[in-house]
Amino acid sequence: METMYFDEGVRTVKRQQLQSEIVNHTHPAFETVIEHLHCTVLSKFKNDLEQLLRSGERFAASARHCAQSSSVEFEAGWRDAVVKHADWDATNSRNKLQQSMEVHTACLRIAKLDELKATYKVKKLLDALSGPVQSILETGERDSWASIRRLYRRETEHIILTFSDSLSEYELDQTTSVEMVLELREHAKCTVVKKAREEAGNILIRMKGRFSTVLSHDKDLMPRTWMANEDIHAITREARLAALRLMSVMAAVRLDDKPDKIDRALMVSLLDGGPLCWKRSIEFTSDPLASTTWQEVSPQDTLITPVQCKSIWRQFKAETEYPVAQAILMQEAHRRSNNSLPPAWTILVLAILGFNEFMFLLRNPVYILGLFLAFVLSYAVWLQYDIRAYFRHGTVSGLITVSSSLLPTIMDIVTAIINMSHRKKHSLHRSRRAPPYHAQSLSNQSQQHAEVHYHASPDSPSSVDSSSGGDS
């Protein structure tokens, strides 16, 4: 009421001074309210944007919608919080909120793009290329890389088209979109190359598996029985050819559809006769495998070098000789089993002994050894003595003569064995050694023959003299 008595100019100045003090006093509280409003609006912006993205809305459109609604809400809160006579500018607070929303949108866009690229690289490209490429490489056919190229182009174009559609919702600039598409295409190529390198690292195992499959199964994938009409040499060559083609397929990456001579070089050098063959070949003037690179193939696309191919082939041949030898043995066994008649000696023994006695001898090999020793001893006696001459004058006289000569013969054999052992013990004293056995045996044999002829031959002069003396 006291201001009524002041001059109008003074009252105006005092009023403005009071308003200024009030505004200055309330400004910190106003800033606190605006800061709280900023946090509330920004938090609501994040939640609304996350919910829209979860519901399947497009990213850029959702971000714009949430930003507009948040700006409207901030403006309404600003108007409610601002002091009537205060000349406060909302530009800084508005720009700060806009910048915060843009930063959050950019971070969320980067995270979503990384997730999108990981989805296409790790899952879609890997599923679309890795398994089929491995299956095609395992076949080892001549057109394996042609099939891989068709698969690579088809799946890559399809995935890139889908990826471009997914990128459109982020409303990126043309340069960024092209770079991301090129990165995805390069990753698709790297996926094929990586799988090819993995298979090339297991080439020896793959070759042995292919060789075993072709060797032990026919064209209908039925197990071979290795009958007599099977050509093992031709089948082995066919199996090695299949293994060599598998190695030629995995020797290099051929995504650029350029011709090469890898298959021909391997056939000429390894399968068709080695150095003599490539010397006669018109295509190669020297050994095509005496190098670390392939002709018309870049080192980056080389999976197995020519020198490594030669080493792998040597190891492969060494490790596959055993199945071939087993096949030959099985074929020989089939040939022997197809013979219906047993061996001639078996038929003779069965005819002489009978079936039961023959089976008894088979179950008791000691008797067979005894019979063999008896046969050898009898044959030796037969050769040493003239048995026919002994039995020429009668069976009884022959038996008496043989029985009388058998014991000295056995004694001679025992003496010879003793002399042999004695000579081994005293081999250093050769001068004191007993006379050789063969000389004694010859003298004994001559004496025995003389005695035998003296006693056994009735027509000899001594027997005649003795008989005449008896008569007289």
C-alpha positions in Angstrom: 0.0 0.0 0.0 2.9 2.2 0.6 3.8 2.1 -3.1 0.7 4.2 -3.8 2.5 7.3 -2.5 5.5 6.7 -4.8 5.9 8.3 -8.2 4.8 6.2 -11.1 8.3 5.9 -12.5 9.6 4.8 -9.1 6.8 2.2 -8.8 7.6 0.8 -12.2 11.3 0.5 -11.4 10.6 -1.2 -8.0 8.1 -3.6 -9.7 10.6 -4.6 -12.3 13.3 -5.0 -9.6 10.9 -7.2 -7.6 10.0 -9.3 -10.6 13.7 -9.8 -11.4 14.5 -10.9 -7.9 11.6 -13.3 -7.9 12.6 -14.7 -11.3 16.2 -15.1 -10.2 15.0 -16.8 -7.0 12.8 -19.3 -8.9 15.2 -20.1 -11.8 17.1 -22.9 -10.0 13.8 -24.6 -9.2 12.8 -24.1 -12.8 16.0 -25.7 -14.1 15.4 -28.7 -11.8 11.9 -29.1 -13.1 13.1 -28.9 -16.7 15.9 -31.4 -16.0 13.4 -33.8 -14.5 11.1 -33.2 -17.5 14.1 -33.9 -19.8 14.8 -37.2 -18.1 11.1 -38.2 -18.1 10.6 -37.5 -21.8 13.8 -39.2 -22.8 13.0 -42.3 -20.8 9.5 -42.4 -22.3 11.1 -42.0 -25.8 13.4 -45.0 -25.2 10.5 -47.2 -23.9 8.2 -46.2 -26.7 10.8 -46.8 -29.4 11.7 -50.2 -27.9 8.1 -51.3 -27.8 7.5 -50.2 -31.4 10.5 -52.2 -32.6 9.4 -55.3 -30.7 6.0 -55.1 -32.3 7.7 -55.2 -35.8 7.6 -51.6 -36.8 10.2 -50.1 -39.1 13.1 -48.5 -37.3 13.3 -45.1 -38.9 9.6 -44.5 -38.9 9.4 -45.5 -35.3 12.2 -43.3 -34.3 10.6 -40.3 -36.0 7.2 -40.9 -34.4 8.7 -41.3 -30.9 10.8 -38.2 -31.4 7.8 -36.1 -32.5 5.6 -37.3 -29.6 8.5 -36.7 -27.1 9.0 -33.1 -28.5 5.3 -32.3 -28.1 5.3 -33.7 -24.6 8.4 -31.7 -23.7 6.9 -28.5 -25.1 3.7 -29.0 -23.0 5.8 -29.6 -19.9 7.9 -26.5 -20.6 4.8 -24.3 -20.9 3.5 -25.6 -17.6 6.8 -25.0 -15.8 7.8 -21.7 -17.2 7.2 -18.5 -15.1 4.8 -16.0 -16.7 6.9 -12.9 -16.7 10.2 -14.7 -17.1 11.9 -14.4 -20.4 13.5 -17.8 -20.4 14.6 -19.4 -23.7 13.7 -23.1 -24.3 16.0 -23.5 -27.3 18.9 -25.0 -25.3 16.7 -27.4 -23.4 15.0 -28.4 -26.6 18.3 -28.9 -28.4 19.6 -30.9 -25.6 16.6 -33.2 -25.6 16.8 -33.6 -29.4 20.5 -34.4 -29.2 19.9 -37.0 -26.5 17.2 -38.7 -28.6 19.5 -38.7 -31.7 22.4 -40.2 -29.8 20.2 -42.9 -28.4 18.7 -43.5 -31.9 22.2 -43.8 -33.4 23.4 -46.2 -30.8 20.3 -48.3 -31.1 20.7 -48.3 -34.9 24.3 -49.5 -34.7 23.3 -52.3 -32.3 20.4 -53.3 -34.6 22.6 -53.2 -37.7 25.3 -55.3 -36.0 22.7 -57.8 -34.9 21.3 -57.8 -38.5 24.7 -58.4 -40.0 25.5 -61.2 -37.5 22.2 -62.8 -38.3 22.9 -62.9 -42.0 26.5 -63.7 -41.7 26.6 -66.3 -39.0 23.2 -68.0 -39.5 21.8 -67.4 -43.0 24.9 -67.5 -45.0 26.5 -70.3 -43.0 23.3 -72.4 -43.3 22.9 -71.7 -47.0 26.5 -72.3 -48.1 28.5 -74.3 -45.6 26.6 -77.6 -45.6 25.9 -77.7 -49.3 29.5 -76.8 -50.3 30.8 -79.6 -48.1 28.4 -82.1 -49.7 29.4 -81.0 -53.2 33.1 -81.2 -52.4 32.7 -84.7 -51.0 31.3 -86.0 -54.3 34.5 -85.1 -56.1 32.8 -84.9 -59.5 34.3 -82.9 -62.4 31.5 -80.3 -62.2 31.8 -79.8 -58.4 33.0 -76.2 -58.6 30.5 -75.4 -61.3 27.8 -76.5 -58.9 29.4 -74.5 -56.1 29.5 -71.4 -58.2 25.8 -71.8 -59.1 25.0 -72.4 -55.4 27.1 -69.4 -54.3 25.5 -67.0 -56.8 22.0 -68.1 -56.2 22.1 -68.1 -52.4 24.2 -64.9 -52.2 21.9 -62.9 -54.4 18.9 -64.1 -52.5 20.4 -63.3 -49.1 21.6 -59.9 -50.4 18.2 -59.0 -51.7 16.6 -59.9 -48.3 19.4 -58.0 -46.5 18.8 -54.9 -48.7 15.1 -55.0 -47.8 16.0 -55.2 -44.1 18.4 -52.2 -44.5 15.7 -50.0 -46.1 13.9 -49.6 -42.8 16.9 -47.8 -41.3 17.0 -45.3 -44.2 20.8 -45.3 -44.5 22.6 -43.3 -47.1 23.5 -45.0 -50.4 27.2 -45.3 -49.6 26.7 -47.0 -46.3 24.2 -49.5 -47.8 26.5 -50.4 -50.7 29.4 -50.9 -48.3 27.4 -53.2 -46.1 26.2 -55.2 -49.2 29.7 -55.6 -50.4 30.8 -56.7 -47.0 28.1 -59.4 -46.9 29.1 -60.6 -50.4 32.7 -60.8 -49.4 31.7 -62.8 -46.3 29.8 -65.2 -48.5 32.9 -65.8 -50.6 35.0 -66.2 -47.4 32.5 -68.8 -46.1 33.0 -70.9 -49.3 36.8 -70.6 -49.2 36.9 -71.4 -45.5 34.8 -74.6 -46.0 37.0 -75.6 -48.9 40.1 -75.2 -46.8 38.7 -77.3 -44.1 37.9 -80.1 -46.5 41.4 -79.7 -48.1 42.9 -80.2 -44.7 41.2 -83.6 -44.5 41.9 -84.6 -48.1 43.9 -87.8 -47.2 41.0 -89.1 -45.1 38.5 -88.2 -47.8 40.6 -90.0 -50.4 40.9 -93.1 -48.4 37.2 -93.2 -47.8 36.4 -92.7 -51.5 39.0 -95.4 -52.4 37.5 -97.8 -49.9 33.9 -97.1 -51.1 34.7 -97.7 -54.8 36.9 -100.7 -54.1 34.5 -102.5 -51.8 31.2 -101.6 -53.5 29.9 -101.9 -57.0 28.0 -99.3 -59.0 24.8 -100.3 -57.1 26.6 -99.8 -53.8 26.4 -103.5 -53.1 29.4 -105.1 -51.3 31.8 -106.9 -53.6 32.2 -110.6 -53.1 35.5 -110.8 -55.1 34.5 -113.7 -57.3 36.9 -115.1 -59.8 35.6 -112.9 -62.6 36.3 -109.7 -60.8 39.1 -107.6 -62.4 40.9 -106.3 -59.3 43.4 -104.3 -61.3 40.7 -102.4 -63.2 38.7 -101.9 -60.0 41.8 -100.6 -58.1 42.5 -98.2 -60.9 38.9 -96.9 -60.9 39.1 -96.4 -57.1 42.4 -94.5 -57.4 41.0 -92.4 -60.2 38.0 -91.4 -58.0 40.4 -90.5 -55.1 42.6 -88.5 -57.5 39.6 -86.6 -58.8 38.6 -85.8 -55.3 42.1 -84.3 -54.7 42.0 -82.3 -57.9 38.7 -80.8 -56.9 40.0 -79.7 -53.5 43.4 -78.5 -54.8 42.2 -74.9 -55.6 39.3 -72.5 -55.2 37.5 -72.0 -58.6 34.8 -69.3 -57.9 36.0 -67.1 -60.8 35.1 -69.7 -63.5 38.6 -69.7 -65.0 39.9 -72.9 -66.7 42.9 -74.7 -65.3 44.9 -77.9 -65.9 45.0 -79.2 -62.3 43.0 -82.4 -63.1 45.1 -83.2 -66.2 48.4 -82.6 -64.4 47.4 -84.9 -61.6 46.3 -87.6 -64.0 49.4 -87.4 -66.1 51.9 -87.3 -63.2 50.3 -89.6 -60.7 47.9 -92.1 -62.3 49.1 -92.6 -65.9 52.7 -93.6 -65.2 54.6 -90.7 -63.7 57.6 -89.1 -65.4 57.6 -91.3 -68.5 54.1 -90.2 -69.2 54.5 -86.5 -68.7 57.6 -86.6 -70.9 55.5 -88.0 -73.7 52.7 -85.5 -73.0 52.3 -82.5 -75.3 50.7 -80.3 -72.6 53.6 -80.4 -70.1 57.3 -80.1 -70.9 58.4 -80.8 -67.4 57.0 -82.4 -64.2 53.9 -80.3 -63.5 54.0 -81.2 -59.8 57.6 -80.0 -59.3 56.3 -76.6 -58.2 54.6 -74.8 -55.3 51.9 -73.1 -57.5 49.4 -74.2 -60.1 49.4 -72.8 -63.6 46.6 -70.2 -64.1 45.7 -70.3 -60.4 46.6 -67.5 -58.0 48.4 -68.4 -54.7 45.4 -67.0 -52.8 43.1 -69.6 -54.4 45.5 -72.5 -53.9 44.4 -75.0 -51.3 46.9 -77.8 -51.9 50.2 -77.1 -53.7 51.5 -79.5 -56.4 54.3 -80.7 -54.1 51.8 -81.5 -51.4 49.7 -83.4 -53.9 52.6 -85.6 -54.7 53.4 -86.3 -51.1 49.8 -87.0 -50.2 49.5 -89.4 -53.2 52.6 -91.4 -52.0 51.1 -91.7 -48.5 47.7 -92.6 -50.0 49.1 -95.4 -52.1 51.1 -96.8 -49.1 48.1 -96.8 -46.9 45.8 -98.4 -49.5 48.0 -101.3 -50.5 46.6 -103.5 -47.7 42.9 -103.4 -48.9 44.0 -104.4 -52.4 46.1 -107.3 -51.0 43.1 -108.4 -48.9 40.9 -108.4 -52.0 43.4 -110.5 -53.9 43.6 -113.0 -51.1 39.8 -113.2 -50.9 39.6 -113.8 -54.6 42.1 -116.6 -54.3 40.2 -118.1 -51.4 37.0 -118.0 -53.5 38.8 -119.8 -56.4 40.1 -122.5 -54.0 36.7 -122.9 -52.4 35.0 -123.3 -55.8 37.1 -126.5 -56.4 34.7 -129.3 -55.4 37.4 -132.1 -55.1 39.8 -132.2 -52.2 43.6 -132.5 -52.8 44.9 -135.8 -54.2 46.8 -136.8 -51.1 43.6 -136.4 -49.0 41.8 -138.7 -51.3 44.6 -141.3 -51.1 44.8 -141.2 -47.3 41.0 -141.5 -47.1 41.1 -144.5 -49.4 43.8 -146.2 -47.4 42.8 -145.4 -43.8 39.1 -144.7 -44.0 37.2 -141.6 -42.8 37.3 -142.4 -39.1 41.0 -143.1 -39.0 41.7 -140.0 -41.1 39.8 -137.8 -38.7 41.6 -139.5 -35.8 45.0 -138.5 -37.3 43.8 -134.9 -37.9 42.8 -134.6 -34.3 46.1 -136.2 -33.1 49.0 -134.7 -35.1 51.5 -136.6 -32.9 50.6 -139.8 -34.7 51.2 -138.2 -38.1 54.7 -137.1 -36.9 55.4 -140.7 -35.7 54.3 -142.1 -39.1 56.5 -139.6 -40.9 59.5 -140.5 -38.8 58.9 -144.2 -39.4 58.6 -143.7 -43.1 61.9 -141.7 -43.2 63.7 -144.4 -41.2 62.4 -147.2 -43.4 63.3 -145.3 -46.5 66.8 -144.7 -45.2 67.2 -148.5 -44.4 65.9 -149.3 -47.8 68.4 -147.1 -49.5 71.4 -148.3 -47.4 70.8 -152.0 -47.8 69.9 -154.1 -50.8 66.7 -155.4 -49.4 65.7 -157.1 -52.6 68.9 -159.2 -52.6 68.1 -160.3 -49.0 64.7 -161.6 -49.9 65.9 -163.2 -53.2 66.5 -166.6 -51.4 63.5 -166.7 -49.3 61.4 -164.6 -46.9 62.7 -166.2 -43.7 66.4 -165.8 -44.6 65.7 -162.2 -45.7 64.0 -161.4 -42.4 66.9 -162.9 -40.4 69.5 -161.0 -42.4 67.6 -157.7 -42.1 67.0 -158.2 -38.4 70.7 -159.1 -37.8 71.8 -155.9 -39.7 69.3 -153.6 -38.1 70.9 -153.5 -34.7 74.4 -152.6 -36.0 72.8 -149.9 -38.2 71.1 -148.3 -35.2 74.3 -148.5 -33.2 76.2 -146.8 -36.1 73.6 -144.0 -36.1 73.9 -143.5 -32.3 77.7 -143.6 -32.6 77.6 -141.0 -35.4 75.4 -138.7 -33.2 77.8 -139.1 -30.3 80.8 -138.4 -32.5 79.0 -135.2 -33.9 78.4 -133.9 -30.4 82.0 -134.8 -29.4 83.3 -132.9 -32.4 81.3 -129.8 -31.5 82.8 -129.8 -28.0 86.3 -130.3 -29.2 86.3 -128.2 -32.3 89.5 -126.4 -31.3 91.5 -129.7 -31.2 90.9 -131.0 -34.7 94.1 -133.1 -34.7 92.8 -135.3 -31.8 89.3 -135.7 -33.2 88.0 -139.2 -34.1 87.9 -140.3 -37.7 85.0 -139.0 -39.7 81.8 -140.8 -39.4 81.4 -141.5 -43.1 84.7 -143.4 -43.4 83.8 -145.6 -40.4 80.3 -146.2 -41.8 81.7 -147.1 -45.2 84.1 -149.6 -43.6 81.4 -151.0 -41.5 79.1 -151.2 -44.4 81.7 -153.0 -46.5 82.3 -155.5 -43.6 78.6 -156.0 -43.2 78.1 -156.6 -46.9 81.0 -159.1 -46.8 79.5 -160.9 -43.9 76.0 -160.9 -45.4 77.3 -162.3 -48.7 79.4 -164.8 -46.8 76.5 -166.1 -44.7 73.5 -165.5 -47.0 74.8 -166.4 -50.4 74.7 -170.3 -50.9 76.4 -170.1 -54.3 79.5 -168.4 -53.0 82.8 -170.3 -53.1 83.2 -170.3 -49.3 79.9 -171.9 -48.8 80.7 -174.5 -51.3 84.0 -175.3 -49.6 82.4 -175.5 -46.3 79.7 -177.8 -47.6 82.2 -180.0 -49.3 84.4 -180.1 -46.2 81.3 -181.2 -44.2 80.6 -184.0 -46.7 84.1 -185.3 -46.5 
